[in-house]
Amino acid sequence: MTTFILTLSALMVISSMYVLIPLINQLSMVFQASTYLTASVNSVFSLFYAIGFLFFGPLSERYGKKRVIVFGMFSLAIVTCIAGFSNSIECLIVCRAFQGFVAASFAPAAFAYVFDCFPSEKRMVAMTWITTGFLAAGIIGQIMSSLLIQIFSWQYIFWIFALFYSVLSLMNQQELSSNAVVRQADGEGTVRIVRRLVQNPSLLKAYIIGFTLLLSYVALYSSIGNYLSSVLKFSSHEIFNIRAIGIIGMLGSLLVRPLTQKYHFSKIVALGISIMMISVIIPIIMTTKGAIIFSLVCFVAGIAITIPCLISLIGQLAGNDSGLAVTGYTFITFVGASVGPLVANVGEFKLVAILLVSILCIALGSILNIRKTELQ
């Protein structure tokens, strides 16, 4: 039950990042603002979401994972509700900044909670499902807002999500254990831990890999949407369906547990990155609808395999400092996600795809280097 609640929480929290994507044009008309300014409601969420990791990660180490998760979810409910009362685009942007910052309380605390409270044989399963929730949010969040906007005005999307967060806050309060490790460290202690982490060459290579994952995910989905629309002349409905079908790739997460029983985390990460690379190459060679759908499904499967194993590898490399190490991973990963749209706009799709293959080659080289020289 705990894994289910954490996964549902992950899905709903990250969905906030994506719910406004289908509403950009409508919000531009409502607030009589430019599309560029309106689009910043998503960018500012991502930026403050990444910044929030640096705050809530150490906070969860000091005051407890459960307390941070419950308090963060309740605060997110309040801020999300307030966002629904925005009467200008500037007000909405400010609310989204606060929303992103508070939403960042969940991921580092949840991953650290799993490391502290789950036995080793169940830890990977929980990590896999939570990661699946994060990835699925990119698609499900858009589907939810697209359906809700057909029934309600845009404000109700925020109010309905606020209700979800309130319920999830109570569910986490009821279900989570208070026995997670709490480290009463002062600020100097935290600095000392961070210094030790950045001096770990294996960990730095793992962070390089983490930076590339959501960067590739966001860049591929963004650029392929423009490619399908402008070059292949697919309708917006067809493009949405193609993106949604990619969620089938989440089933790749079911392979994680049997793979970890036979192979080391580093080998599985290398496998996942290789699948992602091949998936990006396919649309360069074949431009049929079927080939593109197949490539997206395989890409999502590759990233669904890679992320939970990379997080577990980072926890293993960091030892007793796993909580802050995972916090650093989540921060770097979402910094990568914020760079994704920039990569997506460097040129036409094939150029973006070649660039992504190059970036993933760096990630593959990093994991192979860890596996050969530094893992025991």
MARPARO-77758 format. One record per residue (C-alpha): x, y, z; residue in one letter. Coordinates in nm, 3 decimals, decimal comma. Each point is the difference from the previous one (the first is absolute). Example, Ala and Ser with C-alpha at 12.3 -4.5 7.8 and 13.67 -1.06 7.14 Angstrom:
2
(site (1,230 -0,450 0,780) A)
(site (0,137 0,344 -0,066) S)
//
This chain:
376
(site (0,000 0,000 0,000) M)
(site (0,289 0,237 0,079) T)
(site (0,147 -0,051 -0,348) T)
(site (-0,340 0,070 -0,158) F)
(site (-0,045 0,326 0,193) I)
(site (0,353 0,120 -0,080) L)
(site (-0,049 -0,086 -0,369) T)
(site (-0,336 0,178 -0,015) L)
(site (0,156 0,299 0,175) S)
(site (0,288 0,004 -0,251) A)
(site (-0,247 -0,012 -0,289) L)
(site (-0,214 0,286 0,131) M)
(site (0,287 0,224 0,112) V)
(site (0,187 -0,014 -0,331) I)
(site (-0,326 0,028 -0,195) S)
(site (-0,010 0,362 0,121) S)
(site (0,299 0,066 -0,220) M)
(site (-0,189 -0,105 -0,313) Y)
(site (-0,369 0,083 0,057) V)
(site (0,019 0,344 -0,161) L)
(site (0,172 -0,112 -0,321) I)
(site (-0,332 -0,065 -0,182) P)
(site (-0,142 0,332 0,132) L)
(site (0,267 0,247 -0,114) I)
(site (-0,206 0,143 -0,287) N)
(site (-0,313 0,023 0,213) Q)
(site (0,182 0,174 0,285) L)
(site (0,152 0,245 -0,250) S)
(site (-0,351 0,099 -0,107) M)
(site (-0,138 0,012 0,354) V)
(site (0,276 0,229 0,128) F)
(site (0,059 0,173 -0,336) Q)
(site (0,369 -0,082 0,025) A)
(site (0,253 -0,118 -0,257) S)
(site (0,047 -0,372 -0,047) T)
(site (0,368 0,042 0,095) Y)
(site (-0,090 0,162 0,334) L)
(site (-0,271 -0,256 0,068) T)
(site (0,240 -0,288 -0,072) A)
(site (0,220 0,127 0,282) S)
(site (-0,255 -0,135 0,250) V)
(site (0,156 -0,339 -0,074) N)
(site (0,363 0,115 -0,016) S)
(site (-0,019 0,177 0,337) V)
(site (-0,152 -0,311 0,158) F)
(site (0,291 -0,214 -0,123) S)
(site (0,260 0,254 0,113) L)
(site (-0,133 0,035 0,354) F)
(site (-0,063 -0,373 0,016) Y)
(site (0,372 -0,060 -0,053) A)
(site (0,093 0,271 0,252) I)
(site (-0,234 -0,155 0,256) G)
(site (0,200 -0,322 0,004) F)
(site (0,297 0,183 0,153) L)
(site (-0,223 0,116 0,284) F)
(site (-0,218 -0,301 0,075) F)
(site (0,268 -0,268 -0,036) G)
(site (0,203 0,112 0,305) P)
(site (-0,327 0,089 0,178) L)
(site (-0,124 -0,359 -0,029) S)
(site (0,331 -0,126 0,142) E)
(site (-0,037 0,225 0,302) R)
(site (-0,372 -0,011 0,078) Y)
(site (-0,105 -0,333 -0,149) G)
(site (-0,123 -0,123 -0,337) K)
(site (-0,359 -0,059 0,103) K)
(site (-0,037 0,346 0,151) R)
(site (0,136 0,168 -0,314) V)
(site (-0,221 -0,209 -0,232) I)
(site (-0,318 0,067 0,198) V)
(site (0,069 0,368 0,061) F)
(site (0,112 0,050 -0,360) G)
(site (-0,311 -0,167 -0,143) M)
(site (-0,229 0,210 0,221) F)
(site (0,185 0,320 -0,095) S)
(site (-0,026 -0,098 -0,366) L)
(site (-0,377 -0,034 0,042) A)
(site (-0,023 0,354 0,140) I)
(site (0,222 0,160 -0,266) V)
(site (-0,178 -0,188 -0,281) T)
(site (-0,338 0,118 0,129) C)
(site (0,123 0,361 0,012) I)
(site (0,130 -0,030 -0,359) A)
(site (-0,357 -0,065 -0,115) G)
(site (-0,095 0,354 0,114) F)
(site (0,264 0,170 -0,215) S)
(site (-0,141 0,303 -0,180) N)
(site (0,302 0,077 -0,220) S)
(site (0,272 -0,194 -0,178) I)
(site (0,261 0,161 0,228) E)
(site (-0,186 -0,122 0,308) C)
(site (-0,026 -0,350 -0,148) L)
(site (0,374 -0,004 -0,075) I)
(site (0,080 0,092 0,361) V)
(site (-0,236 -0,271 0,127) C)
(site (0,161 -0,255 -0,231) R)
(site (0,343 0,093 0,140) A)
(site (-0,121 -0,071 0,354) F)
(site (-0,178 -0,311 -0,121) Q)
(site (0,318 -0,136 -0,160) G)
(site (0,209 0,078 0,307) F)
(site (-0,239 -0,175 0,241) V)
(site (-0,050 -0,295 -0,238) A)
(site (0,375 -0,066 0,026) A)
(site (-0,053 -0,116 0,359) S)
(site (-0,126 -0,340 -0,113) F)
(site (0,264 -0,162 -0,223) A)
(site (0,316 0,023 0,217) P)
(site (-0,192 -0,091 0,317) A)
(site (-0,180 -0,290 -0,168) A)
(site (0,313 -0,156 -0,149) F)
(site (0,190 0,043 0,329) A)
(site (-0,299 -0,152 0,185) Y)
(site (0,018 -0,309 -0,221) V)
(site (0,372 -0,038 0,074) F)
(site (-0,061 0,031 0,375) D)
(site (-0,321 -0,195 0,054) C)
(site (-0,020 -0,270 -0,268) F)
(site (0,189 -0,329 0,028) P)
(site (0,249 -0,055 -0,280) S)
(site (-0,216 -0,260 -0,176) E)
(site (-0,293 0,245 -0,027) K)
(site (0,196 0,318 -0,053) R)
(site (0,049 -0,047 -0,375) M)
(site (-0,368 -0,076 -0,058) V)
(site (-0,104 0,317 0,185) A)
(site (0,262 0,208 -0,181) M)
(site (-0,118 -0,133 -0,335) T)
(site (-0,366 0,080 0,062) W)
(site (0,072 0,350 0,130) I)
(site (0,217 0,069 -0,305) T)
(site (-0,279 -0,131 -0,224) T)
(site (-0,236 0,247 0,168) G)
(site (0,239 0,286 -0,073) F)
(site (0,037 -0,094 -0,367) L)
(site (-0,369 -0,075 -0,056) A)
(site (-0,089 0,344 0,136) A)
(site (0,137 0,161 -0,315) G)
(site (-0,277 -0,165 -0,199) I)
(site (-0,277 -0,055 0,255) I)
(site (0,020 0,361 0,125) G)
(site (-0,079 0,127 -0,350) Q)
(site (-0,279 -0,255 -0,045) I)
(site (-0,163 0,103 0,329) M)
(site (0,005 0,371 -0,079) S)
(site (-0,124 -0,063 -0,356) S)
(site (-0,298 -0,192 0,137) L)
(site (-0,075 0,241 0,287) L)
(site (0,008 0,310 -0,222) I)
(site (-0,280 -0,151 -0,209) Q)
(site (-0,224 0,005 0,308) I)
(site (0,127 0,283 0,221) F)
(site (0,179 0,332 -0,034) S)
(site (0,380 0,010 0,045) W)
(site (-0,028 0,104 0,368) Q)
(site (-0,163 -0,330 0,093) Y)
(site (0,306 -0,191 -0,117) I)
(site (0,198 0,162 0,282) F)
(site (-0,278 -0,046 0,254) W)
(site (-0,050 -0,367 -0,086) I)
(site (0,374 -0,063 0,023) F)
(site (0,005 0,184 0,335) A)
(site (-0,264 -0,244 0,123) L)
(site (0,213 -0,293 -0,115) F)
(site (0,303 0,136 0,187) Y)
(site (-0,203 0,046 0,318) S)
(site (-0,114 -0,362 -0,013) V)
(site (0,352 -0,122 -0,077) L)
(site (0,136 0,198 0,294) S)
(site (-0,239 -0,186 0,230) L)
(site (0,080 -0,335 -0,163) M)
(site (0,374 0,051 0,044) N)
(site (-0,053 0,108 0,361) Q)
(site (-0,196 -0,315 0,067) Q)
(site (0,219 -0,250 -0,187) E)
(site (0,363 0,111 0,024) L)
(site (0,219 -0,103 0,290) S)
(site (0,170 0,257 0,221) S)
(site (0,299 -0,228 0,045) N)
(site (0,200 0,129 -0,297) A)
(site (0,348 0,112 0,094) V)
(site (0,019 0,359 0,125) V)
(site (0,344 0,159 0,009) R)
(site (0,021 0,293 0,236) Q)
(site (0,290 0,155 -0,190) A)
(site (0,085 0,368 0,003) D)
(site (0,067 0,207 -0,309) G)
(site (0,372 -0,072 0,017) E)
(site (-0,078 -0,373 0,010) G)
(site (-0,205 0,025 -0,317) T)
(site (0,277 0,192 -0,175) V)
(site (0,246 -0,267 0,104) R)
(site (-0,221 -0,274 -0,145) I)
(site (-0,044 0,190 -0,327) V)
(site (0,377 0,049 -0,025) R)
(site (0,051 -0,372 0,047) R)
(site (-0,257 -0,076 -0,271) L)
(site (0,151 0,231 -0,263) V)
(site (0,343 -0,153 0,065) Q)
(site (-0,136 -0,343 -0,094) N)
(site (0,094 -0,050 -0,370) P)
(site (-0,242 -0,289 -0,043) S)
(site (-0,288 0,213 0,126) L)
(site (0,088 0,287 -0,231) L)
(site (-0,013 -0,235 -0,299) K)
(site (-0,340 -0,126 0,117) A)
(site (-0,118 0,362 0,020) Y)
(site (0,112 0,058 -0,358) I)
(site (-0,225 -0,289 -0,101) I)
(site (-0,289 0,139 0,206) G)
(site (0,033 0,338 -0,173) F)
(site (-0,048 -0,164 -0,342) T)
(site (-0,310 -0,207 0,078) L)
(site (-0,286 0,250 0,033) L)
(site (0,184 0,236 -0,235) L)
(site (-0,031 -0,268 -0,270) S)
(site (-0,359 -0,083 0,100) Y)
(site (-0,121 0,361 -0,017) V)
(site (0,202 0,086 -0,312) A)
(site (-0,118 -0,305 -0,192) L)
(site (-0,368 0,049 0,083) Y)
(site (0,017 0,374 -0,075) S)
(site (0,190 -0,026 -0,328) S)
(site (-0,191 -0,297 -0,135) I)
(site (-0,326 0,185 0,057) G)
(site (0,117 0,288 -0,220) N)
(site (0,134 -0,249 -0,256) Y)
(site (-0,330 -0,190 -0,023) L)
(site (-0,192 0,324 -0,035) S)
(site (0,212 0,207 -0,239) S)
(site (0,170 -0,268 -0,212) V)
(site (-0,227 -0,305 0,003) L)
(site (-0,318 0,214 0,029) K)
(site (-0,160 -0,206 0,275) F)
(site (-0,301 0,151 0,175) S)
(site (0,022 0,108 0,364) S)
(site (-0,229 -0,291 0,091) H)
(site (0,231 -0,249 -0,172) E)
(site (0,306 0,150 0,169) I)
(site (-0,163 -0,023 0,340) F)
(site (-0,094 -0,363 -0,062) N)
(site (0,356 -0,086 -0,108) I)
(site (0,141 0,162 0,314) R)
(site (-0,259 -0,175 0,219) A)
(site (0,081 -0,340 -0,150) I)
(site (0,354 0,048 0,126) G)
(site (-0,131 -0,072 0,349) I)
(site (0,000 -0,369 -0,095) I)
(site (0,376 0,020 0,040) G)
(site (-0,054 0,036 0,374) M)
(site (-0,049 -0,375 0,002) L)
(site (0,378 -0,016 -0,036) G)
(site (0,011 0,068 0,373) S)
(site (-0,131 -0,353 0,054) L)
(site (0,335 -0,129 -0,129) L)
(site (0,201 0,179 0,267) V)
(site (-0,045 -0,248 0,283) R)
(site (0,089 -0,316 -0,198) P)
(site (0,295 0,181 -0,157) L)
(site (0,137 0,115 0,336) T)
(site (-0,012 -0,358 0,125) Q)
(site (0,250 -0,098 -0,272) K)
(site (0,203 0,310 -0,081) Y)
(site (0,162 0,292 0,178) H)
(site (-0,173 0,339 -0,010) F)
(site (0,273 0,140 -0,225) S)
(site (-0,060 -0,262 -0,269) K)
(site (-0,375 0,067 0,001) I)
(site (0,058 0,376 -0,024) V)
(site (0,227 -0,064 -0,301) A)
(site (-0,273 -0,216 -0,155) L)
(site (-0,266 0,266 0,053) G)
(site (0,214 0,277 -0,149) I)
(site (0,079 -0,222 -0,302) S)
(site (-0,373 -0,055 -0,058) I)
(site (-0,057 0,376 0,018) M)
(site (0,276 0,065 -0,255) M)
(site (-0,136 -0,254 -0,247) I)
(site (-0,350 0,142 0,046) S)
(site (0,118 0,350 -0,094) V)
(site (0,175 -0,133 -0,310) I)
(site (-0,310 -0,179 -0,135) I)
(site (-0,199 0,316 -0,101) P)
(site (0,308 0,135 -0,178) I)
(site (-0,001 -0,302 -0,231) I)
(site (-0,373 -0,078 -0,018) M)
(site (-0,269 0,270 -0,003) T)
(site (-0,312 -0,216 -0,005) T)
(site (-0,261 0,041 0,272) K)
(site (0,056 -0,356 0,121) G)
(site (0,375 0,046 0,028) A)
(site (-0,038 0,321 0,199) I)
(site (-0,248 -0,159 0,240) I)
(site (0,232 -0,299 0,044) F)
(site (0,297 0,227 0,068) S)
(site (-0,189 0,200 0,265) L)
(site (-0,120 -0,314 0,177) V)
(site (0,355 -0,141 0,004) C)
(site (0,145 0,332 0,115) F)
(site (-0,241 0,022 0,294) V)
(site (0,073 -0,366 0,084) A)
(site (0,372 0,077 -0,002) G)
(site (-0,034 0,294 0,236) I)
(site (-0,240 -0,196 0,224) A)
(site (0,269 -0,267 0,037) I)
(site (0,284 0,248 0,048) T)
(site (-0,127 0,243 0,264) I)
(site (-0,078 -0,232 0,294) P)
(site (0,327 -0,189 -0,051) C)
(site (0,198 0,325 -0,021) L)
(site (-0,159 0,124 0,324) I)
(site (0,085 -0,328 0,172) S)
(site (0,355 0,020 -0,137) L)
(site (0,036 0,355 0,137) I)
(site (-0,127 -0,116 0,339) G)
(site (0,253 -0,282 -0,007) Q)
(site (0,287 0,228 -0,098) L)
(site (-0,089 0,259 0,267) A)
(site (-0,036 -0,247 0,288) G)
(site (-0,123 0,176 0,315) N)
(site (-0,035 0,325 -0,194) D)
(site (-0,264 -0,147 -0,231) S)
(site (-0,270 0,249 0,101) G)
(site (0,188 0,310 -0,112) L)
(site (0,151 -0,189 -0,295) A)
(site (-0,349 -0,077 -0,133) V)
(site (-0,098 0,362 0,062) T)
(site (0,293 0,107 -0,217) G)
(site (-0,112 -0,247 -0,266) Y)
(site (-0,356 0,135 -0,008) T)
(site (0,127 0,358 -0,025) F)
(site (0,238 -0,077 -0,285) I)
(site (-0,261 -0,210 -0,181) T)
(site (-0,255 0,281 -0,007) F)
(site (0,262 0,255 -0,097) V)
(site (0,049 -0,230 -0,297) G)
(site (-0,376 0,004 -0,059) A)
(site (0,006 0,381 -0,013) S)
(site (0,278 -0,015 -0,262) V)
(site (-0,204 -0,245 -0,210) G)
(site (-0,217 0,265 -0,173) P)
(site (0,315 0,193 -0,099) L)
(site (0,147 -0,312 -0,160) V)
(site (-0,331 -0,066 -0,176) A)
(site (0,022 0,338 -0,173) N)
(site (0,355 -0,014 -0,134) V)
(site (-0,128 -0,094 -0,345) G)
(site (-0,199 -0,257 -0,193) E)
(site (-0,089 -0,333 0,157) F)
(site (0,281 -0,203 -0,157) K)
(site (0,259 0,244 0,134) L)
(site (-0,156 -0,021 0,346) V)
(site (-0,003 -0,381 -0,021) A)
(site (0,370 -0,009 -0,093) I)
(site (0,078 0,232 0,290) L)
(site (-0,198 -0,223 0,239) L)
(site (0,187 -0,308 -0,120) V)
(site (0,327 0,183 0,071) S)
(site (-0,118 0,098 0,349) I)
(site (-0,109 -0,357 0,074) L)
(site (0,339 -0,124 -0,123) C)
(site (0,159 0,211 0,275) I)
(site (-0,239 -0,158 0,252) A)
(site (0,082 -0,349 -0,126) L)
(site (0,373 0,070 0,020) G)
(site (-0,043 0,126 0,358) S)
(site (-0,178 -0,312 0,122) I)
(site (0,242 -0,233 -0,176) L)
(site (0,288 0,187 0,162) N)
(site (-0,156 -0,040 0,345) I)
(site (-0,059 -0,368 -0,059) R)
(site (0,356 -0,068 -0,111) K)
(site (0,203 0,198 0,246) T)
(site (-0,190 0,086 0,314) E)
(site (-0,268 -0,254 0,088) L)
(site (0,081 -0,291 0,220) Q)
//
